[in-house]
Amino acid sequence: FFRKWFHDMQQSNISDILQESFTISPNPSNGLFKVKTKNSNNIYVYNLSGQLIHEQLIYSGESILNLSSLKSGVYILKYGSKRELNKRISIQ
């Protein structure tokens, strides 16, 4: 019981830290997103079938993620490598 609880606590704390260090707006968007992050890292964008459709290195500070060439819909954005943060983004 303790191992599972401790593991769950570690995972939630890691997610909280990542969420605090990464924001994306507006969401939904026309395809242009403003990304603010404390650390440089990769962003991966997947369609709902799980296919990787965009990959970009985002530098610390504020960056633009241009997905305006994608069709309207919902996508999954993964930020990071080992301890990923997943977000749903919507393009209208």
C-alpha positions in Angstrom: 0.0 0.0 0.0 2.7 2.5 1.0 4.7 1.9 -2.2 1.7 2.7 -4.4 0.8 5.7 -2.3 4.4 7.0 -2.4 4.6 6.4 -6.2 1.3 8.2 -6.8 2.4 11.1 -4.6 5.7 11.4 -6.6 3.9 11.4 -9.9 1.3 14.0 -8.9 4.1 16.3 -7.5 6.1 15.9 -10.7 2.9 16.8 -12.7 2.3 19.8 -10.5 5.8 21.1 -11.0 5.6 20.6 -14.8 2.2 22.4 -15.0 3.6 25.3 -13.0 6.6 25.6 -15.4 4.6 25.3 -18.7 1.6 27.2 -20.0 0.0 27.3 -23.4 -2.6 29.9 -24.6 -5.1 30.6 -26.0 -6.8 27.2 -26.0 -8.8 26.8 -28.2 -6.8 28.7 -30.9 -6.7 29.4 -34.6 -3.4 27.5 -34.6 -1.1 30.0 -33.1 -0.3 29.3 -29.5 1.8 31.2 -27.0 4.0 28.9 -24.9 5.6 30.0 -21.7 8.1 27.7 -20.0 10.9 27.9 -17.5 13.0 25.2 -19.2 13.9 24.5 -22.8 12.3 21.2 -24.0 10.6 19.5 -26.9 6.9 19.7 -27.7 5.3 16.9 -29.5 1.8 17.2 -31.1 -0.2 14.1 -31.8 -3.6 13.6 -33.5 -6.2 11.5 -31.7 -5.0 8.4 -33.6 -1.7 8.7 -31.8 0.3 9.8 -34.9 3.1 12.3 -34.3 2.3 15.3 -36.5 4.6 18.1 -35.2 7.7 18.3 -33.1 9.4 21.5 -32.0 12.1 22.6 -29.5 10.7 25.3 -27.2 13.2 27.5 -25.5 12.8 28.8 -22.0 10.7 32.0 -21.8 8.0 32.7 -24.3 7.7 31.1 -27.7 5.2 30.7 -30.5 3.9 27.3 -31.5 2.5 27.6 -35.0 0.1 24.8 -35.8 -2.1 26.9 -38.3 -1.5 24.4 -41.1 -3.4 21.7 -39.1 -7.1 21.0 -39.6 -9.6 22.1 -37.0 -9.8 19.6 -34.2 -8.4 18.3 -30.9 -4.8 17.3 -30.5 -2.6 16.0 -27.7 0.4 18.0 -26.8 3.3 16.4 -24.9 5.9 18.5 -23.3 9.1 17.1 -22.0 11.0 13.9 -22.4 11.2 11.7 -19.4 8.5 13.3 -17.2 6.0 14.3 -19.8 3.1 16.7 -19.3 0.1 16.0 -21.6 -2.4 18.7 -22.6 -5.3 18.7 -24.9 -5.3 21.6 -27.4 -8.0 22.6 -29.8 -7.7 24.3 -33.2 -10.8 26.0 -34.5 
